[in-house]
Amino acid sequence: MIDIVILILRLCLAVVFIGHGMQFAFGAFGGPGIQGVSSMLTNLGFKQVLFWAYLSAYTQLIAGILLALGLFSRFAAFSIFIFMIVAVIKVHLAKGFFMQSGGFEYNFVLICICIVLMLSGSGKFGITPKL
């Protein structure tokens, strides 16, 4: 049963981050695209925003795909974990916990899922090679 739970968590997180990655990288689903992400990062005080915009977009997209496949899931979950920690610190923390105030409530849930997947790996329904 635990492998089914891990599969559900992996696929749930994969859908979220493939979607966000496509929004950031390609402007899909009404997303900002690389230029919009660059502007957002400029407003947050980042330097070399184009580099960070591409890194953010493709980290989300590739990590989401890896999670969907169950390939290197610990690494993929860790990548998303780091991305979410930065989002909490730079954007959401000052706004409190709850989402309606722009807080980190949603990010907290995603971070918790990442921690579970970092600890568990892909489960038996993943294709991560045994190293």
Residue pairs with C-beta under 8 A, 6 or more apart in sequence:
2 120
2 123
3 123
3 124
3 125
4 125
6 116
6 117
6 120
6 121
6 122
6 123
6 125
6 126
7 70
7 123
7 125
7 126
9 113
9 116
9 117
10 67
10 68
10 70
10 73
10 117
10 122
10 123
10 126
11 67
11 68
12 113
13 64
13 67
13 77
13 80
13 110
13 113
13 114
13 117
14 64
14 65
14 67
14 68
15 64
15 68
16 64
16 110
17 60
17 61
17 63
17 64
17 67
17 80
18 60
18 61
18 64
18 65
18 68
19 28
19 29
19 64
20 31
20 60
20 64
21 57
21 58
21 59
21 60
21 61
21 62
21 63
21 64
22 28
22 29
22 31
22 61
23 29
23 30
23 31
23 32
23 33
24 31
24 32
24 33
24 34
24 37
24 53
24 56
24 57
24 60
24 61
25 33
25 34
25 54
25 57
25 58
25 61
26 33
27 33
27 36
32 39
32 40
34 50
34 53
34 54
34 57
35 53
37 49
37 53
37 56
37 57
38 49
38 50
38 53
39 49
41 49
41 52
41 53
41 56
42 49
44 90
44 91
45 90
46 52
56 83
59 79
59 80
59 83
60 80
60 83
62 76
62 79
63 76
63 77
63 79
63 80
63 83
64 76
64 80
66 72
66 73
66 75
66 76
67 73
67 76
67 77
67 80
67 117
69 126
69 127
70 122
70 123
70 125
70 126
70 127
70 128
71 122
71 126
71 127
71 128
72 128
73 117
73 121
73 122
73 126
73 128
74 117
74 118
74 121
74 122
74 128
76 117
77 113
77 114
77 115
77 117
77 118
78 114
78 118
80 110
80 114
81 111
81 114
81 115
81 118
84 107
84 110
84 111
84 114
85 111
87 107
88 104
88 107
88 108
88 111
91 102
92 102
92 103
92 104
92 107
93 104
95 101
95 102
95 103
95 104
96 102
96 103
96 104
97 103
97 104
97 105
97 108
98 105
99 105
99 106
121 128
122 128
